[in-house]
Structures are given as structure tokens and as C-alpha cells.
Amino acid sequence: MGRKNKNRRKPNKVGQRTVNKASLRAEIMSEFRSNPGKVYNYKQMSARLNITMSEGRKLVLKTLNELVDIEMLVQPSIGKFEIHPSQVALLKGKIEFLKSGAAYVQLYDSTEEVFVSNNNTGLAFHGDDVEVSIIGWKRGKPEGKVSKVVERNKTQFVGVLEVSPKHAFVISTSQRDHTDFFVDRSKLNNAENGDKVIVKFLDWTDPDKSPFGEIIAVLGKPGLHETEMHAIMAEFGLPFEFPEAVEKEASQIDVEISEAEIAKRKDFRKVTTFTIDPHDAKDFDDALSLRKIKENRYEVGIHIADVSHYVQPNDIIDKEARQRATSVYLVDRVIPMLPEVLSNLVCSLRPKEDKLCMSAVFELNEKGEVLEEWFGKTVIHSDRRFTYEEAQEIIEGADGDFKEEILQLHAWASDMRKQRMNAGALEFGGVEVKFNLDDDGKPTGVYKKVLKEANFLIEEFMLLANRRVAQFVGKPKSGPPKPFIYRVHDLPDPDKLKILKDFVHRLGYKLKSARPEHASEALNELMQQVKGKTEEDVIKQMAIRAMAKATYETENIGHYGLAFDFYTHFTSPIRRYPDLIVHRLIDAYSKEKAPPKIESLDKSCKHSSYMEKMAAEAERSSIKYKQVEFMLDKIGSSFQGVINGMNKWGIFVELVDTKIEGMIPLSTMDDDRYRYDEKTNRIIGIRYKEVFEFGDPINVELFAADISQKQLEFRML
């Protein structure tokens, strides 16, 4: 036996177990840290520690008071104890507001989201970088409170000015901006009552009061086309034009290709090369080349405009492109990432012109299997520009230029697509509705954009390049992987898959598995079940909502939706900044240059992912605006629709022919009183028990159209 320590403190018997008094403080703090936001009295804490005897409870009470004295706990009321704010871990992330005024904080060092109720968002605006403390848990998810705004990512907001004799307010038109702005009359800058304006944030000290702002631009009167389109651009922080210095720098770019530059590159100018793009495309950023190099051996080149040759790291054009991060495609215009002289001229792979490229070149056998690959800088000369329609005609049997090459590429692309589907890639498909616009941007009609084999031909070869480039860096033949940017897509949300499974079951369909790792096959089978059915689009939308969002990351987790272990974005540096970085990395690694700091790549990934999300929201907002504008002269008309959403305020309906969406307020349904059942996602009549749910066909009448709010209101027929 070991020698006894005569000076060792004797433990206190405090209930049904023995506790050392010195360790009791740590145990109590551990309980509070594990349950932030919880308030306990000494009896409740004793029970949590399995301390039941009177002597032990007194010791717990004494320790709680000692912890208050040293500011590790606080007493919100007599006899109640709560962890001191200084003892709660502060987490950093980006805050994103919901329409309700509540928000989620996406943590930087985790995939976890923290819910923040609308009375705990503090002084934060949508998109700000914030510190958040965990104050509790709801349904197993953390709930937090914004303690500090680390960085403002938006300082300009859009709203309608309301002027009174003593003061003025800008009433925000964005559903994500949960506060209005107070504007001193001296800071109106000639704006008038009722104008739609841009207000610049000045100061905010009290979350219970409005922040202070200053009018910096008048967009015009609400409801006018240019006013509303500029409002969308301002709302999402999209620039109206390039700074003069950027345009000047771009205009001075040397467009001549020197023999010295050509000598540094692989020369593909004598290889059959062509582009296939939409009929209205203004920039052609990718081309395909094909030649037979020997029996059963072909060389396919996927050539991408070499933006990195013209835009150098940290030059004035690069800084502007990095901030924009992506081109934005609104319904009536493009907001480019690069000045037009680059995107539409210098870097556009126009026919009959020599162009500099970054290329992925593959040797394939007759089955389309990759035998060899090479990535690097090239020079090409496109022989022909095809539209998708022209290439499709050749695929369907018509004669045309380079028919043999197009049919061979089509055959390989078809096999690649089948292999992806067999490997578990998701295929939701769907029809995209586009607007016909007149010269003034007014919608005159709608048409359905249908993807055909020519689209898939280009898509599959772009996917091949993106996948093999990522694998080349992320899984090298020798040595460890180097720092890189991946395009990743995580597993779907299991809770949302369960909701989808229950929902489609009620409609008579079957989702075989709601387990994320097995969901791809089940989802593709479900898509086949609903193909051509009335509820097809609604089920597709719900399935998409169950998916994680694809993002840019330096840590590779694969791309679930495409069923690829390695994937990046290499094929569009004209319109995506991560692609430009990937080009630079491929070139640097081929020359054995030192890799960049991972922190720098992480920062670019986060910013590009965020700007991509903003671009998508801006595009949706512009589409909603055109939808409402298109419907302005149709008030009183009736339409066939499908229920595609619901909440406690109403039923959302998508019109069958045009995919235009509006809402039926529950308050207007006067044949009964209706309530929203959140658990089953249904609207139920309280008296007569009539049920409305996703996918139900419904006939509606257009009752009102509010173009400034981009909202349509329907009445049920």
C-alpha cells in the first residue's frame, strides 16, 4: 500500500456521494457552461450534482455565492444564479436575418448555425460579422445572443423616404433589414417624401432605437423600372459601374499576343476548335478541341480563357474582381466581375482569333476513358462559334460544320452522364422560365428554357475538367496535397429528408431512404416517380431545400450532388473569382512555386461563397420584380396553380403556365377559420377540417399586385 498523506483534506459527505469541496466549484461551473442561459437555484443545482442531504446543499449554496463574489456567476434575482457573460465562450460568424427579424449566425470554425431571436440580434445588420454567445438550446440546436458587431459588411441600404415637419425616416424595402433609419433633415440631400433612396449608415448605439443615416442617392419614384432595378442592385451591394481607374487600367491592356508569349505555351491553333454557347451570349469563356492522335486514341482539349495572364494578383482590376467575386445575372442585365474590354473582347474566345487559354487536355480511348492528362497554358484559334440550337440540330441528325467531332463528343458526354448517375449523382432537372423583354425592359411574354443534349455535352466536359483539376492537386501521384480551393457539397439535412419522406408519402409517393448517405439513389428514383405529374415541381423544390448549399472551401469533403470525391471551379474565370485563383494555383504548382497561405485562400472562399449567395438572391429578386410587372394588367384574371408553400399567414401558390408565385392570405379565406399546422406542414380549417397541403392543385384569381414590394396577392376561387 502507498504511504498515507496526513495533510490530505478529508472529503465532505454531501449527499449520496462524496465530494471534495475544492472540486465543487469546478463542477458547478461545468454545469453552467454546459447549459448557458439556464438559471438555477441552489436546490436545482444540488439535484443536478446528485447532492441531496442538507449539509451538502448548504455547501452548494455557499459555493454559488462565492462564485458570484468573484464574478463567475451573477444573480438575476434573489436566490437565482446564472453564468456571468464573461464566462460564456464568444463565437464568431456571419449573421443572416429571416423575414421575421430573427436570425442565424453561421459560425466560421464550424458547420453549426446558432439561432438568434429577434430581441437578441443587438446592433447587427444582415451579413455582418458578429460575436455571439450561447444562451440556451432549442430542439438540440444552440440559441445565442449577439454581443458585438466585429465588422460591418454593408453600410448602404435601400428604402422609401418618409418626411415629417420635424424628422425623417427611411423605411427599408428589404425583408432582411429589420430596422428603419432615422435621418436628420439636414442630411436629406434634396431627397423628397416618397422617393426610393439609398441611405448610408452613420451610427447606432441602442437596439431599441433606429440607427442614424444619411441620404446619399435618390433612385427615383417607387414602381418605375429603372428605379426598382437600381434598388435591387443597391440592396444587395452590387455596383452600378466600374470605378474610373479600373476602366482606365483595363483600356490600356495590351491585346497583342507576342511570339515570345506563344513560345511559352502549347500551341493548339491548328487543332479543330469551337465554342458552343447560348444564342445571346456576349462572352465565350470555354472552347473544345478534338483530334485523333493514333488508332483508338483521341485528344480532347477543354480550353478556358486565360484571365490570369491579363489580371495580375493585387493589381487594381484584380482587387475589384476579388471584391465582386462573381458576375451577377439579373433578369434584364449583367453586372460583370471584369470590365467589358476583358470579358467581351480580350478574354472572349471569339472565332477566327488567336486567344490565350488555360487548358485541361485529355487523351481518351474510344470508350471515353481518360488515359493521360495535362494542365497548363495554351494558345488556341477557334474555328467556329456554335449556338446550342445549331449544335443540337447536328446531334439530332442535321448536316453541319464539324459534324463528326460534335457527334463524337456527344457520345462521350452521354456515357459520362450515365456513369455519374450510376455513381449516385443527383438529377433534379426542371424547366426554367424566362421573360421576353421589349427595348424598355418591360416583359411581354414568358417562355420555357429546356436543356437538351447540346447543353449536356458542354456541361459534362466542363465537369470533367473541374473534377480532374481538383484531383490533380488534391490527390497527387507523389507528395502531399497542396493548398487549393475546392467546390464542396455536404450531405443533405436528415431532418429535412425525413420531412420530405413524410410529405411525399401523403401524396402517394415513396422516398426509399431518408439517410443522407443513401439518399441520392432514393431521390433520383423519386424524381422518376413524379416526372410529368402536377406536383413534380413542388416535390423538386422540397428536395432541393433538403440539400446542403455548395460552397468554396480549402478542406475537401467532396461534392455530394455530383457524386465526385474531388471537384473545383476551373472553367469560368471571366465570371467567378475562385476559378481565377485556381488558374493561378495550377500555374504556380507547375512551376514548383511556394504555395500560398491557407488563411488567404480561406478568406477568399468565405467571401466568394457569400457573394455568390447575394448574387443568387439578387437574381431572384429581379425575377420577382418582372413577374409582378408582367401581372400588373391581369388583375381579376383567373389561373391554375399549385400550392408550393405555406405559413401561418397564408398559402403560397405557383401558377402552372408561368411559374409565377403569389400568396393567398388566410385572413381572406372566409368560408372557415384556418390555421397552419407546423408539424405536418398543412393548412387546416378549424370548423370544417378542410386541408390544404403542398402540391395541391388550386384555382386562384389575381387580386392585387404590389410592384414596389414585388408581391402578388391571390384569392381562392
C-alpha angles and dihedrals in degrees: 000000000000122000113268119242105230092195095054112122114249114239121246115238102227109171129309093347139037117254129186108229091223092058095046092080091055092047092051092049090048089056092050093046091050090052107036114185093027120124120209137181119214093265092054092048090048090053091050088053093045091245111144110155121095094241091054094047091053089053090051091051091048091050092048091054091047089053089052090052092055092044098247091117134027132209110228087183136358111296094006122109132197134172115270113249090239089062095054115095112245115221126197127222148122118283120223119187128218125217089259093062093252118114148198125227113213104211118228098218096042144038087236122115122210118213116223120193118224093257093054101051093095116188096338129128126203110286097018122139106241145174113235131188122210110242101169150326133264121191090342093307124113120252120202149181126228107241100173143006105231097185135359109228094182128038101163124072138180126231148128118275119235113190126193129176094266106028146359137224133197108220106210117234094200118096088214095058103083098186139054124229127243111221122192110228089240089063099053092100094206095311114145134215110282096021120135104234146173111242121199116218113240110168144340125186106156123048089205091061133056120268118247120251145172129219109243101167140018111217096186138253117332116260098033115121100237092040092055097043091050088046090056091050092049093044092058095039094250116157121242093213143348119276112262092244091056093050090048092051091048092050090057095055112126105240095185116104110220125215087238090059092047090052090061092056142063107260116228097162094115094046118097104262134170143162129230116199143146114291092248097045116133098186126049107198100166136046136179127221128190135186136157109238099182141332110322090354125108133175118219119189122198103197122195125188109264099233089160090069092061101031113058124199112276096001116134094265092047093051091052092047092048091053093047090043093183144026113253122220111205119182094262105023147022123238100202128212091218131040114269094250087066103035098041102027123017098032098031110107094227119178121266093019131106110241136184115236146175105227143194107208122191136186109217133185123222090277091057094249116152111244101166135007139193133183125196151090121323143166119227141180115210112220098194143010113220127191116218088251093055093048090046091055090055091048089052093053109276122132119248148134116313092003093157093052094047093049092048092050090046091053092052092044091053091053092047090052093050091049091052092050091048089051091056104267113160120245115191097154114174137164120276118213118215132187129237106223129197124222091279093052094253115144112244099173146338132246134186119245109216121193115223138179094287090058091048091049092060093039094055095050091047089051090049092054094045093048098046094045090053091047091047090061101028097046106028122183089239135017130015124308115274126227109283146156116251131189103227135185120192129212116284122265108271093210092054091046089054090051089049091049093051092045097052090044089061088053092052098259132114133228101193096204135019093187108114095223091055100033101096096071091042092050093049090050089050091052089055091050094054098039109132094004124127092247095047096106094045093051091047090052091051091048091051090050089057090058124093116243117258112241142172115260139163090218111074118224096157130246112281098189094053094036091233124142090203127031138155140162111259104140108073114044090149090069107018124057096204088061089056090052090049090053090052092048094050090051093046094049092047087058092044093242121164113275119249122254112278090225090062092051091046090054092051091048094053094046094046092048090051094047090047089056091049090050091052091049091048091051091050090048092052090049091051089051092053091045091056092043090051090053098047094099094043101071109139094026121123127230142182113244146167126228107247102166146002143188138170091288102049156317121285115218129194115203113235100224101041105021088231114154133216139152137249107211111225088225090067094055097093101170089083142346111269132200134191115241103207093190095058097026093235139126110230130191110234096213107027096026095227109167130212120188143163114302097020113142112236138178116224142177122220106243104171141000121203107190096183090057093034090231135138123199120205133191122213117248 
